[in-house]
Every structure is written in C-alpha cells, then in structure tokens.
Amino acid sequence: MNCEKFTRNQSGNILVHCDRSDPNRTYKNQEIDHSKTYLNYNLAPEHKGMTDYEFMKKRCEEFKVLKRKDVNWLVSWVITMPADYTGNKALFFREAYNFMENRYGKDNVVSAYVHLDETSPHMHFCFVPVIFDKKKQEYKVNAKQCINKVELKQIHPEMQEYLENKLQTKVNILNGATAEGNKTIDQLKKEEKIKQKVISELIKNPTEEIKKLVIEQIPEEQKENIIEEEIENVKEELKKDPDFIQICQNRAMSENEELEELEMQIENLNGKKDYIEESIAELEIQHKKQRKALAEEYEREKQKYNARIIEMQNTTIEKEKSKPSFWDKLAERVEKSKLIATFAYIAIQFDQGIPGAEILRNVKKFRKNYDKYRDSLELLKNDMELFEKDTYTNISIEKIEESEKLDIQKQQEIEEELDYDPW
C-alpha cells in the first residue's frame, strides 16, 4: 500500500493510466497484460457527463486552492491485495474502497479502478484532498495537510484492523512492502530488484568491497530510509537513559512555566479585549442616544421654523389686504380729477355772469356727463369722433389745444411788454 500526490498537470496522466481509456498509450509498466484489461473495473460512482479529470477540476474549483503550479490537486493510494490472502478478491477491494471512501469523503472520490491485468491485483484509489481549516472555518484543498506523517503512520494498521473485522480473516496489510506507506510502485519494484541483486552478490562473495559496492548501488531514497531507521533506534535508546529523561523533564517543566506565563498573558489580553468591547458597546449606545436627541431637536426647530414662516405669510397677506390696490388708487385719482374739473367749470360759469340756479343745473349736468364718459371710454371715443366731424361747431381737440397754445403765447407777450422799461 503506497501513496502518491499529483499536481494539476500531472493528474491527467495518472487518471488515464488508471482507467486505461487510451488504447494507443504506451505504458511504462511492462507487466500489463492487455488481453486482461477488460477485467478491470471502477468502484467509484460515475460522474454524470464528465471525465475523471473534469470532475477533479470541478471539485477543486469549489474550494480554496493555491494558484501555484506545484500545488497537488490529486492523491492516489495504491492498495495491493496481499499475496497470502485467499479470500474473495472482489469483496477485499469492495471493503478496501469503503474504508477509503469513509476516510476521505465520498464527494471527493475521483476514481477507484481495480487492475486485474497486472501481476499483483491492486486498486488505484484517487481523490481530491479536501480538509477543513478550523482556524478559518472553511474547506480547502491541501494534500500536504491531508496526507501527513501522522496519517501515513496510522492508516495501515487502521485499514488492516477494518478489513480483518469485515472479512473475518487475516489480512497482512502491514508487510515489508507497505510499512513505509509512501513509496510508489516503481520504488518498490526497484528496491526489490536491488535486494535480489544484493543477496546474490553476498552469497557469491560476502567481502567488504561487495558491501561497499552494494551501498553505492542503493538509491538515495532508500539511504534516507536507513538513516531514519537509525534515528528511531537512537530515540529508543535515549528513552532508557535516566540523564536524558531528566533533561527532558526539566525542559518540559520550563516549557510548562512558559506556557503558564503565556496563558496568563492571553488571559490579560482577553480581559483588555472584553473591556474594549464593553467600551465600544457603551459608546455605541451613547451615540445612538445623541443621534436620537439631535433628531428630536431638529424636528422641534423645524416645526418652529415652519410655524414662523406661516405666521409671516399670514401677516404679509393681512398687510397687503389693508393697503389700497392700484385700482383703488386710480379711482381716488379719478374722483380728484372730477372735483377739480367741477370747480373749474363753476369758476367759468361765474366769470360769464350766469345766475347761481342755472350754474347748479349746468354743474349737475356736467358731473353726470363726466361720470358717463368715465364709466364708458368707448362712448367717449365715439362722441369725440362725432364732435370732430360736426361742421357747424368746427371745433376739435386739436383746435382747442392749438388755441390754448396761442392764448399762452399772447399772455407771455403782454407780460413782456409790461415788464419792458426803456428808461
């Protein structure tokens, strides 16, 4: 059982390898028996109208994914049926699929192809590594956090226990090939060939030179595994050393003290935070009260202002009503003109020596005609036209005005003669 991670660009190749959908593809694995490829099958649900790659892309785009090209979008577990397993083959892969589906989420499964056209029957369980970020309270795609060292260490024994309970038989998932958990099939095959070569060479000539030669032939990845094993051995020995244990305890006590101090600082900061939040809440309440008071004050001032405007408007209207209108003033001027004309007419009558009784009749007739012409300008206009056309009177307004001018001129000449003094 091994695990591999793939970027977006790499995912297409592994998915095509799993489903064998390209008949013209040349596979690196020479152990594939194409005559048995039809026996392969997929345990994952079908994606309606989408390829496996399209489903993977759609699922990733539903969550937060980093834009970098080296970000892994797909994880593939290869679960190989143990060589010593004698139970139902289909049931083994079905229960293995159920275990993986429950572990990584049904909605995240891209494919789960069982390959029966190779030497060892195995299943490629491919899924999108979706995890829940507790800090940000959101889901995201992160293969590094999904498949970490803890996961690689726990999944093998947990899967073995699950399969043995379901299948009711011994299932040797934890063997030499699966104990590491994160090796690819190619790595396992290379390591197996190296082991076989080492064994044969040591049997023939087990000298130091052969050992040195064998070490040189070991891949760097395997050397790292050997170093990790040595580190684990050293750790086990240190656990038994009382001095080392005492150092660890002292360090733990020091770290606990530092942790307690940090907790106190956090508690103080939380207290300050609560105080600030309470202050903000109190300020918001005061602000609301002030806004309400200002709104009420504004409404009162607005009502006063409107009342003042109405009062001013009413006062202005009353004043305007009390003032005489243009027509009133005009009527007053007309009445004054009538009075002046009446006195002028009486003076002329007296100058002519007409008796008082006759003057009274003439004045009454004059004032009546004055009112008649005042009330009907059209009548005045018509009578003036008839008056000017009357050949017997031979009098018109123009002749009257011309005669008045001559009279004024003669009066001025008389006054000049009277004022002339030759001496």
Helices and strands as residue ranges (DSSP letters): E 2-7, H 8-19, G 34-39, E 41-42, H 52-61, E 72-80, H 89-104, G 106-108, E 109-115, E 122-127, E 130-133, E 138-141, H 143-146, H 149-167, H 185-204, H 208-217, H 220-239, H 242-322, H 326-351, H 356-375, H 377-389, H 397-419
